[in-house]
Amino acid sequence: MIGAGWSVRVRAAQGQVTGSLRGQTFAVGPPVQFDSASQSPSALEAFLAAYGADLLGGFARLADGSRIPVDAAEIAVQGDLENPLVHVGVVGEDGSPRLAWLRATLFVHARAETATLESLWQTTLTRSPLHQTLVRAVPIDARLQTR
């Protein structure tokens, strides 16, 4: 097994949580937040964004390597918790605050046949470190939509 190993540091000070990696820092909000006006993404939102970036970046790399011009691409990632009330400590709630499901829809406008793009998408899912980890833990509906 060849392992490059990756690491990040996460610190909390004065009510602020920051992640650090390769000389960069970024703010992270609470694990889960219900306030849409928050200044920082929650840890859950950052997680969903990282998953989307993994899939979109992987697809773009494969399309480029296959010399398929992609005019536009965007991914929408959604997920829900099994019972978010458990996370916030509501008395009498049971179950788990774990992710109940994930959905990732890649919207692509490219100059290629749909079957070719679908093949690239399936290869993306097969090669994605995050997808291959998550698919063993939570139901995922990962789909491609072409225009």
PyRosetta script that sets phi, psi and omega in degrees:
from pyrosetta import init, pose_from_sequence

init()
pose = pose_from_sequence("MIGAGWSVRVRAAQGQVTGSLRGQTFAVGPPVQFDSASQSPSALEAFLAAYGADLLGGFARLADGSRIPVDAAEIAVQGDLENPLVHVGVVGEDGSPRLAWLRATLFVHARAETATLESLWQTTLTRSPLHQTLVRAVPIDARLQTR")
pose.set_psi(1, 128.2)
pose.set_omega(1, 177.1)
pose.set_phi(2, -99.6)
pose.set_psi(2, 122.8)
pose.set_omega(2, -179.2)
pose.set_phi(3, -129.7)
pose.set_psi(3, 120.0)
pose.set_omega(3, 177.6)
pose.set_phi(4, -77.6)
pose.set_psi(4, -34.2)
pose.set_omega(4, -178.0)
pose.set_phi(5, 74.7)
pose.set_psi(5, 128.6)
pose.set_omega(5, 177.4)
pose.set_phi(6, -127.4)
pose.set_psi(6, 151.8)
pose.set_omega(6, 177.3)
pose.set_phi(7, -151.0)
pose.set_psi(7, 153.1)
pose.set_omega(7, 173.0)
pose.set_phi(8, -134.5)
pose.set_psi(8, 161.1)
pose.set_omega(8, 174.1)
pose.set_phi(9, -118.0)
pose.set_psi(9, 139.3)
pose.set_omega(9, 176.9)
pose.set_phi(10, -125.9)
pose.set_psi(10, 128.4)
pose.set_omega(10, -177.5)
pose.set_phi(11, -125.3)
pose.set_psi(11, 149.8)
pose.set_omega(11, 173.6)
pose.set_phi(12, -122.8)
pose.set_psi(12, 129.1)
pose.set_omega(12, 176.9)
pose.set_phi(13, -153.7)
pose.set_psi(13, 132.4)
pose.set_omega(13, 176.9)
pose.set_phi(14, 53.4)
pose.set_psi(14, 40.5)
pose.set_omega(14, 176.3)
pose.set_phi(15, 78.6)
pose.set_psi(15, 4.1)
pose.set_omega(15, -179.7)
pose.set_phi(16, -113.9)
pose.set_psi(16, 138.1)
pose.set_omega(16, 176.1)
pose.set_phi(17, -111.5)
pose.set_psi(17, 130.8)
pose.set_omega(17, 177.7)
pose.set_phi(18, -130.3)
pose.set_psi(18, 143.8)
pose.set_omega(18, 173.4)
pose.set_phi(19, -104.2)
pose.set_psi(19, 145.9)
pose.set_omega(19, 178.8)
pose.set_phi(20, -131.0)
pose.set_psi(20, 136.6)
pose.set_omega(20, 175.5)
pose.set_phi(21, -158.0)
pose.set_psi(21, 138.8)
pose.set_omega(21, 177.4)
pose.set_phi(22, 43.4)
pose.set_psi(22, 42.7)
pose.set_omega(22, 176.7)
pose.set_phi(23, 80.5)
pose.set_psi(23, 4.9)
pose.set_omega(23, 179.1)
pose.set_phi(24, -112.2)
pose.set_psi(24, 150.1)
pose.set_omega(24, 174.5)
pose.set_phi(25, -127.8)
pose.set_psi(25, 152.8)
pose.set_omega(25, 177.7)
pose.set_phi(26, -148.4)
pose.set_psi(26, 146.7)
pose.set_omega(26, -179.5)
pose.set_phi(27, -84.2)
pose.set_psi(27, 142.9)
pose.set_omega(27, 176.0)
pose.set_phi(28, -130.5)
pose.set_psi(28, 133.7)
pose.set_omega(28, 178.8)
pose.set_phi(29, -79.8)
pose.set_psi(29, -162.0)
pose.set_omega(29, 179.5)
pose.set_phi(30, -66.1)
pose.set_psi(30, 167.7)
pose.set_omega(30, -179.2)
pose.set_phi(31, -52.4)
pose.set_psi(31, -48.3)
pose.set_omega(31, 177.9)
pose.set_phi(32, -137.3)
pose.set_psi(32, 135.3)
pose.set_omega(32, 176.6)
pose.set_phi(33, -132.8)
pose.set_psi(33, 150.7)
pose.set_omega(33, -177.4)
pose.set_phi(34, -112.3)
pose.set_psi(34, 1.1)
pose.set_omega(34, -179.0)
pose.set_phi(35, -96.0)
pose.set_psi(35, 110.4)
pose.set_omega(35, -177.8)
pose.set_phi(36, -72.4)
pose.set_psi(36, -9.4)
pose.set_omega(36, -179.2)
pose.set_phi(37, -93.4)
pose.set_psi(37, 5.6)
pose.set_omega(37, -178.3)
pose.set_phi(38, -62.1)
pose.set_psi(38, 147.4)
pose.set_omega(38, -178.5)
pose.set_phi(39, -76.3)
pose.set_psi(39, -27.0)
pose.set_omega(39, -175.8)
pose.set_phi(40, -119.4)
pose.set_psi(40, 148.3)
pose.set_omega(40, 175.0)
pose.set_phi(41, -68.3)
pose.set_psi(41, 145.9)
pose.set_omega(41, 174.7)
pose.set_phi(42, -68.9)
pose.set_psi(42, 165.5)
pose.set_omega(42, 176.6)
pose.set_phi(43, -59.3)
pose.set_psi(43, -38.5)
pose.set_omega(43, 178.6)
pose.set_phi(44, -64.5)
pose.set_psi(44, -43.3)
pose.set_omega(44, 178.7)
pose.set_phi(45, -65.1)
pose.set_psi(45, -39.8)
pose.set_omega(45, 177.5)
pose.set_phi(46, -63.8)
pose.set_psi(46, -38.6)
pose.set_omega(46, 177.0)
pose.set_phi(47, -61.4)
pose.set_psi(47, -47.0)
pose.set_omega(47, 179.1)
pose.set_phi(48, -63.7)
pose.set_psi(48, -39.0)
pose.set_omega(48, 178.2)
pose.set_phi(49, -65.2)
pose.set_psi(49, -40.8)
pose.set_omega(49, 178.6)
pose.set_phi(50, -63.3)
pose.set_psi(50, -42.0)
pose.set_omega(50, 177.5)
pose.set_phi(51, -61.9)
pose.set_psi(51, -45.9)
pose.set_omega(51, 178.1)
pose.set_phi(52, -62.3)
pose.set_psi(52, -41.4)
pose.set_omega(52, 179.2)
pose.set_phi(53, -64.4)
pose.set_psi(53, -38.7)
pose.set_omega(53, 177.5)
pose.set_phi(54, -60.3)
pose.set_psi(54, -47.6)
pose.set_omega(54, -178.3)
pose.set_phi(55, -69.5)
pose.set_psi(55, -46.5)
pose.set_omega(55, -178.5)
pose.set_phi(56, -65.4)
pose.set_psi(56, -44.5)
pose.set_omega(56, 178.7)
pose.set_phi(57, -63.7)
pose.set_psi(57, -39.9)
pose.set_omega(57, 178.0)
pose.set_phi(58, -64.7)
pose.set_psi(58, -42.8)
pose.set_omega(58, 178.4)
pose.set_phi(59, -63.6)
pose.set_psi(59, -45.6)
pose.set_omega(59, -179.6)
pose.set_phi(60, -60.5)
pose.set_psi(60, -41.1)
pose.set_omega(60, 179.2)
pose.set_phi(61, -64.0)
pose.set_psi(61, -43.4)
pose.set_omega(61, 178.7)
pose.set_phi(62, -65.5)
pose.set_psi(62, -41.7)
pose.set_omega(62, 179.0)
pose.set_phi(63, -63.0)
pose.set_psi(63, -44.1)
pose.set_omega(63, 178.8)
pose.set_phi(64, -61.3)
pose.set_psi(64, -44.2)
pose.set_omega(64, 179.1)
pose.set_phi(65, -65.7)
pose.set_psi(65, -24.3)
pose.set_omega(65, 177.9)
pose.set_phi(66, -94.0)
pose.set_psi(66, 3.7)
pose.set_omega(66, -179.4)
pose.set_phi(67, 58.9)
pose.set_psi(67, 40.5)
pose.set_omega(67, 176.8)
pose.set_phi(68, -103.7)
pose.set_psi(68, 114.5)
pose.set_omega(68, 178.9)
pose.set_phi(69, -70.7)
pose.set_psi(69, 124.3)
pose.set_omega(69, 176.8)
pose.set_phi(70, -103.8)
pose.set_psi(70, 116.2)
pose.set_omega(70, -179.1)
pose.set_phi(71, -77.4)
pose.set_psi(71, -36.3)
pose.set_omega(71, 180.0)
pose.set_phi(72, -159.1)
pose.set_psi(72, 144.0)
pose.set_omega(72, 176.7)
pose.set_phi(73, -151.1)
pose.set_psi(73, 141.1)
pose.set_omega(73, 178.4)
pose.set_phi(74, -151.4)
pose.set_psi(74, 145.3)
pose.set_omega(74, 177.2)
pose.set_phi(75, -121.9)
pose.set_psi(75, 137.4)
pose.set_omega(75, 175.0)
pose.set_phi(76, -110.1)
pose.set_psi(76, 125.6)
pose.set_omega(76, 179.6)
pose.set_phi(77, -120.7)
pose.set_psi(77, 127.6)
pose.set_omega(77, 176.4)
pose.set_phi(78, -127.0)
pose.set_psi(78, 156.5)
pose.set_omega(78, 175.0)
pose.set_phi(79, -159.7)
pose.set_psi(79, 164.2)
pose.set_omega(79, 177.2)
pose.set_phi(80, -142.1)
pose.set_psi(80, 152.1)
pose.set_omega(80, 178.4)
pose.set_phi(81, -88.6)
pose.set_psi(81, 148.6)
pose.set_omega(81, 178.5)
pose.set_phi(82, -58.4)
pose.set_psi(82, -49.8)
pose.set_omega(82, 175.4)
pose.set_phi(83, -151.0)
pose.set_psi(83, 94.9)
pose.set_omega(83, -178.2)
pose.set_phi(84, -63.6)
pose.set_psi(84, -21.1)
pose.set_omega(84, 180.0)
pose.set_phi(85, -67.9)
pose.set_psi(85, -26.2)
pose.set_omega(85, 175.5)
pose.set_phi(86, -65.2)
pose.set_psi(86, -40.1)
pose.set_omega(86, 179.5)
pose.set_phi(87, -60.3)
pose.set_psi(87, -41.5)
pose.set_omega(87, -177.3)
pose.set_phi(88, -85.9)
pose.set_psi(88, -0.3)
pose.set_omega(88, 172.4)
pose.set_phi(89, 82.2)
pose.set_psi(89, 29.0)
pose.set_omega(89, 178.2)
pose.set_phi(90, -67.4)
pose.set_psi(90, 124.6)
pose.set_omega(90, -178.0)
pose.set_phi(91, -63.1)
pose.set_psi(91, 134.1)
pose.set_omega(91, 177.9)
pose.set_phi(92, 91.9)
pose.set_psi(92, -12.3)
pose.set_omega(92, 177.7)
pose.set_phi(93, -81.2)
pose.set_psi(93, 142.1)
pose.set_omega(93, 175.9)
pose.set_phi(94, -130.1)
pose.set_psi(94, -175.9)
pose.set_omega(94, -174.8)
pose.set_phi(95, 99.0)
pose.set_psi(95, -152.2)
pose.set_omega(95, -174.5)
pose.set_phi(96, -134.6)
pose.set_psi(96, 148.0)
pose.set_omega(96, 174.2)
pose.set_phi(97, -85.9)
pose.set_psi(97, 7.4)
pose.set_omega(97, -176.9)
pose.set_phi(98, -64.1)
pose.set_psi(98, 164.1)
pose.set_omega(98, 174.4)
pose.set_phi(99, -64.3)
pose.set_psi(99, 131.2)
pose.set_omega(99, 178.0)
pose.set_phi(100, -87.4)
pose.set_psi(100, -33.3)
pose.set_omega(100, -178.7)
pose.set_phi(101, -165.7)
pose.set_psi(101, 161.4)
pose.set_omega(101, 173.1)
pose.set_phi(102, -133.0)
pose.set_psi(102, 148.2)
pose.set_omega(102, 173.8)
pose.set_phi(103, -134.9)
pose.set_psi(103, 129.9)
pose.set_omega(103, 176.9)
pose.set_phi(104, -128.6)
pose.set_psi(104, 120.6)
pose.set_omega(104, 178.0)
pose.set_phi(105, -118.4)
pose.set_psi(105, 117.6)
pose.set_omega(105, 177.6)
pose.set_phi(106, -94.8)
pose.set_psi(106, 118.9)
pose.set_omega(106, 176.8)
pose.set_phi(107, -98.3)
pose.set_psi(107, 121.9)
pose.set_omega(107, -175.5)
pose.set_phi(108, -131.9)
pose.set_psi(108, 134.9)
pose.set_omega(108, 168.9)
pose.set_phi(109, -118.0)
pose.set_psi(109, 109.4)
pose.set_omega(109, -176.4)
pose.set_phi(110, -143.4)
pose.set_psi(110, 157.3)
pose.set_omega(110, 179.3)
pose.set_phi(111, -90.6)
pose.set_psi(111, 74.8)
pose.set_omega(111, 179.1)
pose.set_phi(112, -159.8)
pose.set_psi(112, 160.5)
pose.set_omega(112, 177.7)
pose.set_phi(113, -67.2)
pose.set_psi(113, 148.3)
pose.set_omega(113, 179.5)
pose.set_phi(114, -56.9)
pose.set_psi(114, -40.4)
pose.set_omega(114, -179.9)
pose.set_phi(115, -62.1)
pose.set_psi(115, -37.1)
pose.set_omega(115, 178.1)
pose.set_phi(116, -66.4)
pose.set_psi(116, -44.4)
pose.set_omega(116, 178.9)
pose.set_phi(117, -65.4)
pose.set_psi(117, -38.6)
pose.set_omega(117, 177.9)
pose.set_phi(118, -63.6)
pose.set_psi(118, -39.7)
pose.set_omega(118, 177.4)
pose.set_phi(119, -63.3)
pose.set_psi(119, -41.8)
pose.set_omega(119, 176.4)
pose.set_phi(120, -62.8)
pose.set_psi(120, -39.5)
pose.set_omega(120, -179.7)
pose.set_phi(121, -63.8)
pose.set_psi(121, -45.1)
pose.set_omega(121, 179.5)
pose.set_phi(122, -64.4)
pose.set_psi(122, -37.8)
pose.set_omega(122, 175.9)
pose.set_phi(123, -65.4)
pose.set_psi(123, -39.8)
pose.set_omega(123, 176.7)
pose.set_phi(124, -57.2)
pose.set_psi(124, -47.8)
pose.set_omega(124, -179.1)
pose.set_phi(125, -63.5)
pose.set_psi(125, -39.4)
pose.set_omega(125, -179.9)
pose.set_phi(126, -66.3)
pose.set_psi(126, -35.8)
pose.set_omega(126, -176.0)
pose.set_phi(127, -93.5)
pose.set_psi(127, -6.9)
pose.set_omega(127, -176.6)
pose.set_phi(128, -75.9)
pose.set_psi(128, 119.2)
pose.set_omega(128, 177.8)
pose.set_phi(129, -60.1)
pose.set_psi(129, -42.4)
pose.set_omega(129, -178.0)
pose.set_phi(130, -70.5)
pose.set_psi(130, -44.3)
pose.set_omega(130, -179.7)
pose.set_phi(131, -61.9)
pose.set_psi(131, -44.7)
pose.set_omega(131, -177.9)
pose.set_phi(132, -66.2)
pose.set_psi(132, -27.0)
pose.set_omega(132, 175.4)
pose.set_phi(133, -76.6)
pose.set_psi(133, -48.3)
pose.set_omega(133, -174.4)
pose.set_phi(134, -70.3)
pose.set_psi(134, -36.0)
pose.set_omega(134, -175.1)
pose.set_phi(135, -62.3)
pose.set_psi(135, -19.7)
pose.set_omega(135, 177.1)
pose.set_phi(136, -85.0)
pose.set_psi(136, -10.1)
pose.set_omega(136, -174.4)
pose.set_phi(137, -115.2)
pose.set_psi(137, -24.7)
pose.set_omega(137, -173.4)
pose.set_phi(138, -148.0)
pose.set_psi(138, 144.1)
pose.set_omega(138, 175.9)
pose.set_phi(139, -63.2)
pose.set_psi(139, 130.6)
pose.set_omega(139, -179.4)
pose.set_phi(140, -126.8)
pose.set_psi(140, 130.8)
pose.set_omega(140, 172.3)
pose.set_phi(141, -106.4)
pose.set_psi(141, 99.7)
pose.set_omega(141, -179.5)
pose.set_phi(142, -110.1)
pose.set_psi(142, 119.8)
pose.set_omega(142, -175.6)
pose.set_phi(143, -136.3)
pose.set_psi(143, 160.5)
pose.set_omega(143, 178.8)
pose.set_phi(144, -113.9)
pose.set_psi(144, 135.4)
pose.set_omega(144, 174.5)
pose.set_phi(145, -126.4)
pose.set_psi(145, 121.0)
pose.set_omega(145, -179.9)
pose.set_phi(146, -102.5)
pose.set_psi(146, 154.7)
pose.set_omega(146, 178.6)
pose.set_phi(147, -115.5)
pose.dump_pdb("model.pdb")
